[in-house]
Amino acid sequence: LDACTMACDVLTATKPGQGALLPTVLIGAIGESLIVPTLRLSLAICHYGNIDLCGELSQSGMLVPVGDILQRALASSDQYTFSVAVVLVKFCGQCTVVGSSANGTVETLKNVINALSCVLALSERESGSHLAPQRLKELSVLKYESLVALEALSANDALQSSIATTVLPALVSFLQHLEYSYSYAEEIEHEQVMLIGLKTIQRIINIPSSTQSMMNNGIVSILIKIIEKGDEVKNKLLQEVSLEIAQSIAQSDLESRYWLICSGLLNSLLSMLGESQVTARTSQLGLQNAGILLSDLTPSTLSRFEPSAKEELLHRVVTIFCSQRTFIRRLIASISDNCDAYGESFVFSQGEGAVRDKAAGILFNISTLLLVHGQEIGRTHFNDALMLNDVSGSNMTVATACSALLDAFSDDEETSPANPDDRSFYFDVQLPTVKSYLMKGLTESLNQAMSSLDSKPAAEGLIKRLQLPRTCLNLCRSEKLAESAFRLFEDVVLSLPIDFVGDLILCDRVALVTLFDLVTGQANKVPQLEYSKQMFAKLLGNLAKAGLLPKAVSSFGLRSHAIAALSAAMLINGGEENIDDDEDSIQRICLESLAIVLCGKEND
């Protein structure tokens, strides 16, 4: 480093009224024989020195003659001199700043950028035939050196606009050719070349108009090709950069997102995430991309499409997700604990909480698409992904997953969409539809689990953790969810031992008041109102018959509520039954319970 610093000081030193020695030598003022040795000395300083020395060389004005040398060498096919010059441009060009003392340096670099762009566009054919192997190898080296230099120059903010305008079409065309047919010399790694090109694009993608230019020139097809390779890609950074570019395109505007969906990128992305062993960074970028692309499928955004385009978009997205069972299951595994039967959960570097939140948001949107917009085929495919019908002995896994998803899909006003139309759709359509389907899945899986001696203890444990009887009672007061909640109550809760149910309901005053209200019909939103009142009365009567109700009534001071509910239960079906005929009738049980409650008060 010391030697490089001393050499640099000699080459860049200036005297009053005189320029630095380095550009003077490079223009041939001292003799043309010194030009190439001086280039090599400058290159050694850059290679063995540091970025500060590169900056000093750049400020000397040396890039102006180096740019001329590069273009003359290219015109005369002097590959050695071109190679030395282009590497100098790579080292020093990224250090050049606008307004530096090196007059004309930025303009020279723009001309160099144009020349390097032309190199990338050189044809591999001559007179209609492929180049000879040796010529092709030389050309591949020229293109590689030009690409590396462009990637370094793209780090310079002063040059990014020029690269976006001049290089982009040739660069995209070069990468397309590379991806499909181009062969490099063995010492040049194919994926490394692709990565250098994509990193150049990544740096200029936020330049105004560059996104549309890239899409017009076919960058999306390159990204899709890389993403589709999945585990075949050895350099995982290549996938990560591809996803970062896709994300930048997706974030630009609605038209770009629509194009990414229609082009097949979304489908390729989901397939890669579902089937491949992806890194934490790739998982994060992939799910972020999926979330952005799905963010437009809301009433407020879809209203901006023509009706036919809207229907086409929804049909296309539903079709995509109907073929993504593995991806959907990995989302479920990422939200639910101990659900390995769904597959391997995604991993983020930020931890499980970040994964769970992102996976829940995406899965909710997918569920809406398949259950609301997907008609029968969508519901069939969602059921196939959720219910694990192809995995034996998975009832408890499904039940656990359904309960986790019900908890993850929030009905909190603070997390609901801000747009009024979207918020209304969320609470009136999306949330009820998805939660109703999950309760249906929970009902079916718990029923099957309870019927098996092996899984029954685990099922009862889950029911206890979920406080399922209380939840069912509360949701039976919800206009949107009452029907599904009552089915869960009837099929699962009523089949449980009465003391088990009593322990979960009678320890909570609100739950007991809710049960009383459902029996009397107050706030009972179950469509089959009279039938539901019978079932709630049956539970109330059984709690009384087991001797569990009076103590709770007394403890919570709910005597008047209990009397009203038990009296109402006796009148269900118009009180037409003869209570003397059947000791197990609801009316008989409620009458006896009423007597117990009344007597309990008198004894007190």
C-alpha angles and dihedrals in degrees: 000000000000091000091049090050092051092048091048092051090053094048097045101037114121134200127204109286093006133095127228119290096237101066089040091058093043093057088055097249092138095036136308091242089071096055099084095040089050090050089052092048091050090049091052090052090052094044098047098028130062141261092273092059090049088054092051091051090050093050090054089072093245094134091071094065091034089058091052091047091051094052093045091049090050092050092049094042091242094157097178095054090042090053093051092046095047092051090051088052089051093053100039103029094069089057096054116111130194112259095026120145090254098098114212095006096121092046090049091051090052089055089048090051089054090050093049089049089055089052091055089051095052112125123241090215130078123193089350095306133097117263119259113269094254093049090047091052091050091049092050090054091049091051092046093051090047091050093050090050092049091050090053092046091050088068088067110088091206091062103039096090091051091049091048091051101038108027107033101085093045093044094051090046090049092051092048091052090046093051096050108030118347118119123199131199111277093254092061113077112227095215091047091056091049091049092052090052094048093047088055090052091045091059095051100037094098093056107114112269093007093106093057091043091053092049091048090051095049107258091142092063089055092050091049091051092053094044092048091057090069111168091009089076107093097188103062090190087071091062092045094053090046090054092046090054091047089051092051090051092047092051094052102077147323094265092057092051091049090051093049090055094046093044092061098251094121092052092048091047094053092046091053092048091047100046108025136079096243130185122245090255092049090049091051095047092044094052091044089054092048091049093051093048091049094046092083095060093093129110093250093054098036088055087070091066127081109255093251093048090047092053091046092051094049092046091049094050093045089051090051094052093045086068096045104079094136093051092048090050092051088054090052091049089052092054100040126062119230094010100126091146087076091059137256116333121234119257128216126188088233092063141252096307093061091047092049094051095047093044092048093053093050095043091050090055092046091049090052092050094050099039101037104028101020098072116201097331091052093050090048093054093045090051090050091054096044106039099050092219088164092057116075120223093016100127095111092045090054092046091050091048093049091051092048092050092048088055094044097052100079128213090190113134091217093061096041122106116283096220110089094224092047092046092051091049090047096054099032101041118004102046097041093046095049096041092047090054092048091051088051089053091047091051094050096044095045091048091054093044092050091053092061122075090212096056101029096090091051091048092052089048091054091047089053093048091049093046082225099179091054092046092051093049092050095047092049084073091058115097092210100043105028096100095053092041092052091050089053090047094049098043100039113015097046090051093058123097109274094235089053091053092043092056090056099043108030095055090065123066094202092052092050093048089049091054091050091050093049090052092052091044096245110149089348104151099176108128092225091057102169093043092049091050088055092053093047090047089051091055091046092049093048090051089052094044090053089055093244101110105062095058092050092046091052094043095053096036093241100139094125091047091050094049091050093048096045091046090051091048091055090057096051110124087021092289089278096143119096104236091206092061100063125028090195096053117122091240093052092047092047093047091053090045091051090053090051092051093048093046091047089058092049092049090051 
